[in-house]
Amino acid sequence: MNAALRLIATGGALPGRTVTNEDLSRMVDTSDEWITTRTGIRARHWCGENESAATLAIAAAKQALSRSGLAPADIGCCICATLSAPDATPSVACQIQAALSLPENCPALDVNAACSGFLYGTAVARGLLATMGGRHALVVGCEALSRLIDPTDRSTCVLFGDGAGAAVFELTAASVPFAVTLGARGDAAIHAGGPSREGSAPITMDGKAVFRFAVDALPRCLHAVLEETGKTLDELDWVVCHQANSRIIDHCVRALKADPAKFYKNMERHGNTSAASIPVALNELAENGQLKPGQLLACIGFGGGLTWGGMIVEYDPLRR
């Protein structure tokens, strides 16, 4: 498939409740120093009673669509990446479709690839546009991981947050720099029991195994998409990784001998939001003016499944 995608708009939504490390220290045996030195996380957002992965996804999607300047009828497919959908059906993507009045011939489906989900969803959207027609795709990553944690387990409850990010992509000429790579290796190093399981087991994680996996997957994905596009790391304006742990990103920056200023980090404010982390970061970059038209960025995801993915894409909301 020669078709490329261009990123033309972003959106985001965060729950109203902010939970700091100090707040958690009153709930479980931990401290701000313990959490920050091990993860780089200082705060995260958790959903309130009337908030869910779906409500956040709808808000982020509305914002991205509005910023794109497109009409609902222009959207050719809607893909939502999540592992914490509030309902088995209708999917979050179908709830977005209804809320935004997207056309009924617009395919809408959820994808669960955990922390790589936004990249998987983008690849699915590219394939749908190329095979079924359409020029624009709405891809959303959303999570309400606060509903899946054990609040007494200090090794996991301090890590995860809730949020949603959305992106509108345009199918464009193959000459535009674009590449995507995906992979999976079935492994329960990160595990969360679904609602069909009796008792619905909370998130558990083998931290050391996940760290070893992540510091291998991140540079491998980055090298793969750089090689496919013929670009170098120096030619990238931004590298937006899954915001799992600042130590993972810092380790890879040193191994790559890369400029740390290119590697955007926001886990300090949001924690690990799984499928939402990359699109939330993209939206922050766009909102604060750091992501500029014509810039080239790499997005790298890795996490539960185990899954991994990488993408190089151009951001240009003006060339439409």
Residue pairs with C-beta under 8 A, 6 or more apart in sequence:
1 126
1 127
1 130
2 174
3 126
3 129
3 130
3 171
3 172
3 174
4 171
4 172
4 173
4 174
4 175
4 176
4 177
4 178
5 122
5 125
5 126
5 137
5 169
5 170
5 171
5 172
5 178
5 313
6 169
6 170
6 172
6 176
6 178
6 313
6 314
6 315
6 316
6 319
7 167
7 168
7 169
7 282
7 313
7 314
7 315
7 316
7 317
8 68
8 136
8 168
8 169
8 170
8 315
8 316
8 317
8 320
9 64
9 65
9 67
9 68
9 69
9 167
9 168
9 317
10 64
10 67
10 165
10 166
10 167
10 168
10 279
10 282
10 283
10 286
10 287
11 59
11 60
11 61
11 62
11 63
11 64
11 65
11 66
11 67
11 165
11 166
11 167
11 283
12 60
12 63
12 163
12 164
12 165
12 166
12 279
12 280
12 283
12 284
12 287
13 55
13 56
13 57
13 59
13 60
13 63
13 163
13 164
13 165
14 45
14 56
14 162
14 163
14 164
14 270
14 280
15 45
15 46
15 47
15 48
15 51
15 56
15 162
15 163
16 45
16 48
16 51
17 45
17 46
17 47
17 48
18 43
18 44
18 45
19 43
19 44
19 45
19 46
19 161
20 32
20 42
20 43
21 30
21 31
21 32
21 35
21 36
21 41
21 42
21 43
21 158
22 32
24 30
24 35
24 154
24 157
24 158
25 31
25 32
27 151
27 157
28 151
28 152
28 153
28 154
28 157
28 158
29 154
30 154
30 158
32 42
35 41
35 42
35 158
36 42
38 245
38 247
39 158
39 159
39 245
39 246
39 247
39 267
39 271
40 245
40 246
40 247
40 265
40 267
40 268
41 158
41 159
41 245
41 246
41 267
41 268
41 271
41 272
42 268
42 269
43 268
43 269
43 270
43 271
44 160
44 161
44 162
44 269
44 270
44 271
44 273
45 161
45 162
45 163
45 270
45 271
46 146
46 161
46 162
47 53
47 56
47 144
47 146
47 147
47 162
51 144
51 162
52 86
52 144
53 82
53 84
53 85
53 86
53 92
53 142
53 143
53 144
53 162
53 164
54 85
54 86
54 87
54 92
54 95
54 96
54 142
56 142
56 144
56 162
56 163
56 164
56 276
57 80
57 82
57 92
57 95
57 96
57 140
57 142
57 164
57 166
58 95
58 96
58 99
58 100
59 164
60 140
60 142
60 164
60 165
60 166
60 279
60 283
61 78
61 96
61 99
61 100
61 138
61 140
61 166
62 99
62 100
63 166
64 138
64 140
64 166
64 167
64 168
64 283
65 72
65 75
65 100
65 138
65 166
65 168
67 168
67 317
68 136
68 168
68 317
69 320
70 136
70 168
72 100
72 101
72 102
72 103
73 102
73 103
74 135
74 136
75 100
75 102
75 103
75 106
75 134
75 136
75 137
75 138
75 168
76 106
76 128
76 129
76 132
76 133
76 134
76 135
76 136
76 137
76 171
77 106
77 107
77 108
77 125
77 128
77 129
77 132
77 134
77 137
77 138
78 93
78 96
78 97
78 102
78 106
78 107
78 108
78 109
78 137
78 138
78 139
78 140
79 93
79 108
79 109
79 110
79 111
79 121
79 122
79 124
79 125
79 128
79 137
79 138
79 139
79 140
80 91
80 92
80 93
80 96
80 108
80 109
80 110
80 111
80 121
80 139
80 140
80 141
80 142
81 110
81 111
81 112
81 113
81 117
81 118
81 120
81 121
81 139
81 140
81 141
81 142
81 275
82 92
82 110
82 111
82 112
82 117
82 141
82 142
82 143
82 275
83 112
83 114
83 117
83 143
83 148
83 192
83 274
83 275
83 304
84 142
84 143
84 144
84 145
84 147
84 148
84 274
85 91
85 92
85 110
86 92
86 144
87 95
88 195
90 98
91 108
91 109
91 110
92 110
92 140
92 142
93 108
93 109
93 110
93 140
94 108
94 109
96 102
96 108
96 138
96 140
97 106
97 108
100 138
102 108
102 138
106 134
107 128
107 132
109 124
111 117
111 120
111 121
111 124
113 119
113 120
113 121
113 182
113 184
113 275
113 301
113 305
113 307
113 309
114 190
114 274
114 275
114 303
114 304
114 305
114 307
115 242
115 244
115 272
115 274
115 275
115 277
115 301
115 302
115 303
115 304
115 307
116 182
116 242
116 275
116 301
116 302
116 303
116 305
116 307
116 308
116 309
117 141
117 274
117 275
117 301
117 307
118 139
118 141
118 165
118 167
118 275
118 276
118 277
118 278
118 279
118 299
118 301
119 180
119 182
119 278
119 299
119 301
119 309
119 310
119 311
120 182
120 307
120 309
121 139
121 140
121 141
121 275
122 137
122 139
122 167
122 169
122 180
122 311
123 180
123 182
123 309
123 311
125 137
125 138
125 139
125 169
126 137
126 169
126 171
126 180
128 134
128 137
129 135
129 136
129 137
129 171
130 171
134 171
135 170
135 171
136 168
136 169
136 170
136 171
137 168
137 169
137 171
138 166
138 167
138 168
139 166
139 167
139 168
139 169
139 279
140 164
140 165
140 166
140 167
140 279
141 164
141 165
141 166
141 274
141 275
141 276
141 277
141 278
141 279
141 280
142 163
142 164
142 165
142 275
142 276
143 160
143 161
143 162
143 163
143 164
143 273
143 274
143 275
143 276
144 162
145 160
145 161
145 162
145 203
145 272
145 273
145 274
146 160
146 161
146 162
148 160
148 192
148 202
148 203
149 156
149 157
149 160
149 202
149 203
150 156
150 157
150 202
150 203
151 157
153 202
153 204
155 205
155 207
156 202
156 203
156 204
156 205
158 271
159 205
159 244
159 245
159 271
159 272
160 203
160 271
160 272
160 273
160 274
161 270
161 271
161 272
161 273
162 273
162 276
163 270
163 273
163 276
163 277
163 280
164 276
164 279
164 280
165 276
165 277
165 278
165 279
165 280
165 281
165 282
165 283
166 279
166 283
167 279
167 282
169 313
170 320
176 314
177 229
177 231
177 296
177 312
177 313
177 314
178 229
178 311
178 312
178 313
178 314
179 224
179 225
179 228
179 229
179 310
179 311
179 312
180 225
180 309
180 310
180 311
181 221
181 224
181 225
181 228
181 309
181 310
181 311
182 307
182 308
182 309
183 217
183 221
183 307
183 308
183 309
184 305
184 306
184 307
184 308
185 305
185 306
186 305
186 306
187 209
187 213
187 305
187 306
189 205
189 206
189 209
189 210
189 213
189 304
189 306
190 203
190 204
190 205
190 206
190 210
190 303
190 304
190 305
190 306
191 201
191 203
191 204
191 205
191 304
192 201
192 202
192 203
192 204
192 304
193 199
193 200
193 201
193 202
194 200
210 244
210 303
211 245
211 247
211 248
213 302
213 306
214 244
214 245
214 248
214 302
214 303
215 248
215 251
215 252
215 255
217 300
217 302
217 306
217 308
218 241
218 248
218 249
218 252
218 300
218 302
219 252
219 255
219 256
220 308
221 300
221 301
221 302
221 308
221 309
221 310
222 233
222 239
222 256
222 298
222 300
222 310
224 310
225 298
225 310
225 311
225 312
226 232
226 233
226 236
226 298
226 312
228 312
229 312
231 296
231 312
233 239
233 256
233 258
233 262
235 296
236 262
236 296
236 297
236 298
236 312
237 262
237 291
237 292
237 295
237 296
237 297
238 262
238 264
238 285
238 290
238 291
238 295
238 296
238 297
238 298
239 258
239 262
239 263
239 264
239 297
239 298
239 299
239 300
240 264
240 278
240 281
240 282
240 285
240 297
240 298
240 299
240 300
241 248
241 249
241 252
241 263
241 264
241 278
241 299
241 300
241 301
242 272
242 274
242 277
242 278
242 300
242 301
242 302
242 303
243 265
243 266
243 267
243 270
243 271
243 272
243 273
243 277
243 278
243 280
243 281
244 267
244 272
244 277
244 302
244 303
245 267
245 272
246 265
246 267
246 268
249 263
249 265
250 260
252 258
253 260
253 263
264 281
264 284
264 285
264 290
266 280
266 281
266 284
267 277
270 277
270 280
273 280
274 303
274 304
278 299
278 301
282 291
282 297
282 299
285 291
286 315
291 297
291 315
292 315
293 315
293 316
293 317
293 318
293 319
294 314
294 315
294 316
295 314
295 315
296 312
296 313
296 314
296 315
297 312
297 313
297 314
297 315
298 310
298 311
298 312
299 310
299 311
299 312
299 313
300 308
300 309
300 310
300 311
301 307
301 308
301 309
301 310
302 308
302 309
